[in-house]
Amino acid sequence: MNLDNIHNVYFIGIGGIGMSALARYFHAKNKRVAGYDKTKTEITDALETLGIQVHFNDSVSNIPEPFFNYDTTLVVYTPAIPKDNMELVYFKNQPGFMVLKRSQILGIITENTFCLAVAGTHGKTTTTSILGHLLYECQVPVTAFLGGISENYNSNLILNGTEVTVVEADEFDRSFLTLSPDIACITSMDADHLDIYGDAKELVKSFEGFSKRVKAQGKLFVKNGLPIHGITYGIEDDSDYSIHNITIQNGVYVFDVKTPETTLENLQFNLPGRHNLSNALIALAMAVAYGCPHQQLAKALASYKGVKRRFSYHIQTDELVFIDDYAHHPEEINAVYQAVREMYPGKKVLAVFQPHLFSRTRDFADEFAKSLSQFDEVMLLDIYPARELPIEGVTSAWLLDKMETKNKQVINKTELVSKIKESQAQIVLTIGAGDIGEEVKHIKKALSVAS
């Protein structure tokens, strides 16, 4: 497909984090962009501010007139959209329209660029945003598509040129098999998306398939210990790229990085948690492999601010700390717990968790119970269904019963703020990939007044 011949791009599910990055990209390329999403959010508000038309009722009559021209229109949809969505059904049934998944478009955009791709069941968004920031600060002509809103750029798109692309290689729906990267990494391969794969073995097979998508002269980095051959990276081990001499100074990590050629000393990184150190290491390794100067990389790494909803601080005082995080898998919750305990030893921690997907809650119930039981106090919201229908017997109350924490309860969203205010916790965490993020501003306001 020649995207130069496309003048109109219509998105079905435009409010998704990956979809909205593509919408921003095409808008910046002077294409006419519009789309549908079921819910109005901060992301759709930001798109409308750019002049992109967004509507929230699934109806063909709401589609702007120019997008009915099949010769010049590309239709992009996300797999999260139901198959019976009326607009999607309409475009698929009309002859001549190009109707493609988001991942296919990313494959088309990146195939004629030097592509750096970040794969893994955890750490993709943070690693991608660090890598995009490093390349941008090293004045590389890069376009980076992010799965979250970068604090440095207040956007999920970094646009500094089109010769180089940075993308998340998403394993959901096997989307990453549309990519052919020059440099790639695999951060983790923990079982997830079993509603798609059926079992962990099939998930591993898809990552093996992704590893074979790396170009013949390309480079594949893998976290030390994963069952895929590549250039290894790790923390305080004998990997090809490794971090050593870790200290915390004024809340900032200071460390050395050993590469196959040299050692970079006294690097600084602001995000808490060993998982984020690992993300910083692989982003740095990929930027080194691309050819970025070490001195510029050190400066760029120190200026990285993070991604919204990835260990995001909203209140940070001596009396109270409020952090919001996207963690929605037991291993991600463990990583958040490790980061909190490292930064705030001895403090009482409340975790407010909104489970995401009935199938994920069912498949990892025991693991969720174990990871959540580490916190001093836990509040569970109802399961966020996303694309799923309820599964009989799978509820937040069912999950709560499996937890060992004595101080635990299921609450509803209407009482969320009041219940948090009743807690004696010194550290408050909101965790989950659903709409719990929409509650953060209300919680912050209430806690700020209370303190």
N, C-alpha and C positions, 0 to 999 in steps of 0.2 A: 504493500500500500504506500502511495506517495501522499504524505500528510500535507504537502504544499497545495494539493488540489482540494483539500477540505477547508471549507469556510465556516461551517457551523458544527459545533460539538455539543451534543445533548447528553446529559448525565442522568441516569436513573439510580438514585441513591447518592445524590451529589453531596450530602452532608457527612458522608463517611470520611474518616481522616485521610485515607489513601485517595479516595475519589476527589476530595476537595483540593488536594495537592495537584492532581492532574487538571482540574478545572482552572486553578490559578495559572498553571503552566500554559494552557492553551489561550487563556485570556491575555497573558503576557506576550504570546505570539500573534496577537491581534486577530484571533478567531472570535466569532460570535459564540458565546457560551450561555447555556441555560440548563435548568434541570429540576428534578422532582426529589423531594425527600418527605418522609412521613412526619417529621418533627422539626420544629423551628429550634435552633440552637445558636450558641455563640459562633460556631463555625459558619452556619448559613447566614447569620447576620453579617459576618465579615465578608462573605462572598457578595452579598447584596450591596455592601458598601463599595465594592469594586465596580459595581454596575452589572453584575451577573444576575439574571432573572431566576428566582427560585420560587416554586409553588409547593403546596403541602397537601393537596388533594389529588389522589390518583385518578386522573381523568384526561383522556386524549384531548378534550376541548381546552385544557389549560396549556397545552403545548404551543409556544409562539409560532406564528405562521412560517417564518423562514426555515424552520426545522423540518418542514414537510417536503423539502426539496431533496430527494434521495441522491441526486448527482453530487451534491456538495456537503452533505450532512453525514457525520459519524455519530453513532449512538453507542455510548459506553454504559455498561451496567456492572453492578457488584453482585457476586454470588449470594450475598446476604439478602438480596431482594427476592420476595416470593415469586415462584414461577408463574403464578396467576395474576401478577401485577398487570393491570389493564394497559398501561403505556408500553411495557415490555412486550406483551402479547401483540399489541398493535404493530410495533416496529418489526417484530420477527415475522409477522404474517404479510407485511407489505413487500412486494418484490423490489429489489434494487437497493434497499437500505443495508449499510454496513453496520452490523450490531455485534459488538465485541466486548469481552470481559475486560475489566481494568488491567489484569495481568497481561493480556495480549497486547494492549496498547503500550504498556511499559516495555514489552519485548520489542515492539516496533520502534519506539522512541530510542531505545538504548542500542539497537543492533548496529547502528553506524557511528557509535561513539566509543570511547574508551570507558568501559563499564566496571565499576566497583560495586559488588553486591554483598550484602550482609544477610546470612541465613542463620536460623536457630530458633528453638522454641521459646527462648528467653533472651532478652538483651538486644533485639534487633533495632528497636527505635532509638534507644540511647546511643548504641554504637554507630548507627547511621548518622545521627545528628552530630556526634563528635567528629566523625570522619568528614562529613560535609563542612563543618566549621574549620577543621584543620586545613582542608584543601582551599577553602575560600580565603583564609588568612594567609595562605602561601601563594595567593594570587593565581590559582589554577582556574582556567575557564570551565567552571563546573556548574551543573544543575543537579541538586540533591532533592529527591523526593522522600519526605520524612513521614513516619507513621505517628507523629505527635507534633505539638507546637513548640518549636525551639524558643527558649527564653532569650537567646542572643538575637534572633531575627523576628520574633513574634509571628512566626509563620511556619507552615509545614512544607514550604518550598524555599530552597536557597538557589538563587538564580544569578550566576556570575559569568555565564557563557554556556555554550552547548557542545563543546568538544569532549567533555568528560561528564559522565553521569554517576551518581551514587544512588542506589536503590535498596530498599528492603526486599529480600528474596523470601516471600511469604509461603510457608508450607501449607497453609490452609487451602483446601481445594486443589492442592498440587500446583499452585500458581507459579512457583519459582521455576518450573520446568519450561517456561516460555523464555527464560533469560539465557544469554550466552556471555557470561562475564569474562573480563580480562584478569581481574583480581577478585577473589571471593573469600569469604570466611564462613565457618560454621561454629557458632558460639555454644550450642547445646542441642541435645536430641532427646530430651525427656518426653515421655509419652504425653500426648495431648491430641486434641481434635479426633478423638476415637470415634466420634459420630461420622467422620469422613473416612478414616482409615480402617476401622474395625479393631485393629490391635497394634501394639507397639512395633512388631516386626515390619508391618506394612509402612509405618512411618519411617523407620530406618531405611527401608528400600527406597523411599522417595528422596531421602537425603543422599543416598548413594547415587541415585539418578541425577540429582543436582550437581554433585561433585564431578560427574562426567560432562556436565554442560560447560565447565570452565574451558576456555580456548586452549588449544594445544600448547602454545607458548606462555600460557597464563600461570598464575600462582594461586594455590588454594591453601588457606590457613585454617587449622582446626585446633580447638581447645585440647590441650593435652589430656589424653585418656579416652577420647572418642574413637570409635572403631572405624575411622576413615583415615586414609593416608594423606598427609599433607605437611606443610610447615607448621610446627607446633608453637603454641604460646601458653603461658601459665604464670601463676604467682608463686614465688619462692620455690621453684623447681628447676629441672635441667632442660626446660624447653628451649627451642631455637630463639624465641623471644620471651624474656621473663623479667618479672619485677622483683627487686630485692631491696633490703635496707629500708623497709617501710616505717615511717614515723608519722605521728599526727602533731602538727604545729599550728596552734590557733584555729583548730577545726578544719585544717587543710591537710590532705595527704602530701607527704614529701617522700620521694623514692628514687631509685635508680632503675634503669631499664637496660638489660643486656641484650644486644642484638648479635647476629652471627659475625658482624664486622667490628663492633665497638660497644662501649658502655656509655649511655647518656645519664649524667648524674644530676641529682637534686631537682628532678622534675616536680611540678606542683599540679594538684588536681583537687577541685573543690567539692565534688559529690561524695557523700558518705557511702560506706558499704564496700566490702571486698568485691561484690558483683560488679559495682561500677568501676573499680580499679581494673578488673578484667576487661570490661568494655573499653576503657581508655587505652589499655595495652594493645588490644587488637586493632583499634582504630589507628593508633600510632604506627603499628607494624605495617598496616596496609598503606598508610601515607608514606612511610619510608620506602616501601616496595615501589610505590609510584615514582618516587624520586624527590620528595620534598626535602628541603634543607633542614638539618637537625635543629639549628638554632631557632629558626622560625617556628618549627613544630613545638618546641618547648614553650615559647611565648604564647602560641595559640592554645595549647592545652591548658595553660594556667588561666586563660581568659574565658574558658568554656563555662556557661552558666547552667546548663541543664535543659530538660524538657518538661513542659507542664504535665502534671500528674505523674511524674517519676520522682518520688521522694521530694515533692515540692513543699517548701516551707511557707506557711501562711501566717503563723504567729511564732515568734522566736524570742522569748523573754526568759529571765531567770526563774520565773514562777510557772510559766506554761509554754509548751511547744505544741504546735498543731501542724501535722504533716499529712499530705494527701498523696496517695500512690495508686497506680493502675493495676497493681498485682492481682492476678486472678487465677493463679495456679499455685499449688502447695509449695513448690520450689521457690517461686517468686515471693511468697509470704515469708518463707524462711530467710530469704535474702534481706527483706525489709527488717525482720526481727534482728538479724545479725547486725545490720547497720545501726539500728536504734540502740541496741545494747552496747555496741562499741562506742557510740557517741555520748550516750547518757546512762552510764552504769549506775545501778541502784535506784533509778527513778521508776515510779509506778506508771505502767503503760496500759492505756485503753485502746483496743483495736475494734473499730466499727467496720464490719465486712459485709459487702453485698455479693453473694455468690452469683456467678455469671454462667448461665445455661443449666438447664435441668440435667442434661446428659453429662456435662463435666462434673457437676456436683455428685451425681450418682457414681461415675467412674472413679472418682478420687476422694470419696467421702472419708475414708479412714485417714488418708494423707492430709486432707483439709483439717480434720479433727485434731490430728497430731500437731500440725503447724500452728493452728490457732490456739491450742492449749498452752503454748509457750508464754502467751501474754497474761498479764495480771488480771485483766478484765476484758470481756468480749461481748459485743452487741452484734447480733445478726439481723440484717434486713431480709425481706423476702427475696427469693431467687429472681434475678433479672432474666426474663425469658429470651430476649433478643429474637432470634429467628425460630424458636422452638415452641411447641405446645407442651403443657404440663405432662409430667410422668408420674403416674400414681405412686404415692408413698414417698416421693422425693420432695422434701420441703426443708426449709431452714430449721424448723423445730426438730425434724428427724436428724439433721446434721448436729444440732445443738446437743442432743442426747448422747452423741458419740464423743463429745469433748470432755476432757478431764478437768478443765478450769471450773472452779466452784462459782466464781463471780461471772455469770453468763446469763444472757436473756435474748429472746427474739423481740424486736421492736418494729413498729411500722414507721413509715416516713413522716407522718404527721407529728409524732412524738420524738423524732430524732434529736432535735436541738435541745428540748427540755431534758431528755435522758442524759445527754452528754454533759449538760450543765450540772446535773446532780452528781456526776462522778467526781471522785477525789483524785483522779489521775493527774499526773504532772505532764505526761506526754499523751496526746490524743492523735490517733491515726485513723484516717478514713481510707479504706482499701476496696478495690473492685473495678471491673471494666464496664459496668453498666452505667446507669444515670446517677450514681452516687456523686459523681463529680459536679453535677448541677447543684448539689446541696452545699458545696464547700463555702460559697459566699455567705450563705445564711448562717452556717456554723461559725465562720470567722467573725461575722458581725456580732453574734450573740456572745461568743467567748471574749471578744475584745471589750465589750461593754461590761461583762462580768468581772474581768480582771482589772 
